[in-house]
Amino acid sequence: MTELILIRHGETDWNRRQCFQGQIDVPLNEFGLEQAQRLGQRLAGEPIDALIVSDLLRARQTAAPLAERHGLEPRLMPALREQAFGILEGLSFDEIRQRHPEEFARWVRHDPDYALPGGAESRHAFHRRVIDALQALGQQHAGQRLAVVTHGGVLDMVWRSAKGLTLHGARECAIPNTGINRVRLQRQAETPQTLTLELLTWADDAHLEVNQARS
């Protein structure tokens, strides 16, 4: 068994503007940096064996206070990056509707096999990347508790897999910035090479309650 503390990165200005960040390297804003500090305080007394972090800047900045408090060197893992959105990256919903109406119309159908132009990933390909990465972590860190700092899309894939949901359709779960999501990777006797995902808690952002009005 491996326990994962899955964490979405802190807030960025692009989050506030509702822009597609994808794999563009956007930094945290002032509030996002404060969220990261609060996250570090929240998990300061909790045993953590390793810190796994998406290599994008917003995830690395979120992980920094946690790394300092636990004396851990973050292991950067590009496989835990956000989904690649191709030509939509860096654009707001209004800009997308104006510049790429046909592609946007196809994207909002949530066809898991559709990949946007410009080097995007289909949802199926993204899901496979995420689940393969978590399976590898579970195999490498059996019996340990890991903190994993990643992105909203990655967490959506985890939620769908743990709940046995289809990849069709819009996101159904809450994924707040620096929210804490606990998942157990459990080895099954009949399929020891495949670990099952079990949700323990989800979207815990109690450490941000003082500033909820700003989020």
HELIX and SHEET records of a PDB file:
HELIX    1   1 ASP A   13  ARG A   17  1                                   5    
HELIX    2   2 GLU A   30  ARG A   42  1                                  13    
HELIX    3   3 LEU A   57  HIS A   70  1                                  14    
HELIX    4   4 PRO A   78  LEU A   80  5                                   3    
HELIX    5   5 GLY A   86  LEU A   88  5                                   3    
HELIX    6   6 PHE A   93  ARG A   99  1                                   7    
HELIX    7   7 PRO A  101  TRP A  107  1                                   7    
HELIX    8   8 ARG A  123  GLN A  140  1                                  18    
HELIX    9   9 GLY A  152  LYS A  163  1                                  12    
HELIX   10  10 ALA A  206  ARG A  214  5                                   9    
SHEET    1   A 6 ARG A  75  LEU A  76  0                                        
SHEET    2   A 6 ALA A  50  VAL A  53  1                                        
SHEET    3   A 6 ARG A 145  THR A 150  1                                        
SHEET    4   A 6 THR A   2  ARG A   8  1                                        
SHEET    5   A 6 ILE A 180  ARG A 187 -1                                        
SHEET    6   A 6 LEU A 195  ASP A 204 -1                                        
END                                                                             
